Amino acid sequence: MNAEIIAVGSELLLGQIVNSNARFLSLHLAGLGIHVYYHTVVGDNAGRLKSAIEIAEKRSNIIIFTGGLGPTKDDLTKETIARHVGKELIMDEKAFESIEQYFKKTNREMTENNQKQALVLRDSIVLPNDHGMAPGMMLRSNNHIYMLLPGPPKEMEPMFLQYGRQALSSQNDAKEKIVSRVLRFFGIGEASLETGIEDLIDAQTNPTIAPLASDGEVTLRLTASHSNLDEAQALLDQTEKAIQSRVSQYFYGYDNSSLMQELIKLLMKKNLTIAVAESLTGGMFQQELTSFPGTSALLKGGVVCYTNEVKQTLLNVKKETIDVQGAVSGECAKELAENVAVLVGADIGISFTGVAGPGELEGKPAGTVYIGIHLNDRKSITEELHLGGTREAIRTRAVKYGCYLLIKLLQESQNAK
């Protein structure tokens, strides 16, 4: 079965919010064996929405709508669909009671237009809204399935997972299931990665291979379809093995993971602590690290040493290092990493110094970055990078490189034992 997702809301077209609902639904529909071939966005206009529905009906079995179920006049999704399929809108008593209870609980007056949110298409399956007011619904009519979901992700996502997915499964006769796996790579560009596996991409049938570049990273989405889930996984394993045999040195994780998450896993597995000295990145590494729960057991402490004075007085970087080599140097990065580890008593020290731009510093161009890493049982190393992009991009990529370098060092240390 083929599906189309129609997001309703002028705010989407104006760029005021991002259509994250389409991405969420596409991921979960694939697991049901439902192919999504089209994403459509239409404003709060009944005529244009009707046209979008008519186009979708010509190419899709399932049409899923998000948004336009609220109490105001511009919320017109279910009214437009009701007229289009010739179904009456009726009051759902459970939904109405839930809305009444919400207003009583919050000690607010319920205006008359809020009753509109409890209207549903006659003969539809009602999808309760456990996190808001307007219920969703699913209707089968004229050889099509119409599913209406609220726009706010905090309402839509749990509604679909709890009720919508099961409702669609009951209507879906597809024998094949679709399984995806995302491989994540760092330190290689999209063009280089694609060149390395070009013959695999050219020969793809099942599974398919789809490259996607993001900020300093590249992902490959492998998608297999088969009536047997174990066989689908075996197809993915076979394709991944062929890919890894070519570019495994750049691989770091799967699916929705990140470089920082993979680093945290390694640190926890090895029971290692870390200390951070940040000049260039101004605390970004520590901020991302501490955004994950449980990292208090890993991060012993850190210093934002943005000035040379702090580098010398607090982190004991030698004056001659600053005078001769400069603050933007491998030697400075090395001393920062070693000294911050000693200062707080951590197993690992990592440091970042460099030029974020837009201008030069110490005669070095923007994008010049030095990362120092000190491991308590190994010789300290430094890495010199030359990164492109905006000031923010350089700082963000420096943090990612720091994670990547440390991951590789820890993996090498593990393999050596």
Helices and strands as residue ranges (DSSP letters): E 2-8, H 10-13, H 20-30, E 35-42, H 46-57, E 62-66, H 77-85, E 89-91, H 93-105, G 112-118, E 119-121, E 125-127, E 136-141, E 144-149, H 153-159, I 160-164, H 165-171, E 177-186, H 190-196, H 198-202, E 208-213, E 217-226, H 229-247, G 248-250, E 251-254, H 259-270, E 274-278, H 284-289, G 295-297, E 299-304, H 308-313, H 319-320, I 321-325, H 330-344, E 348-354, E 368-375, E 381-386, H 391-416
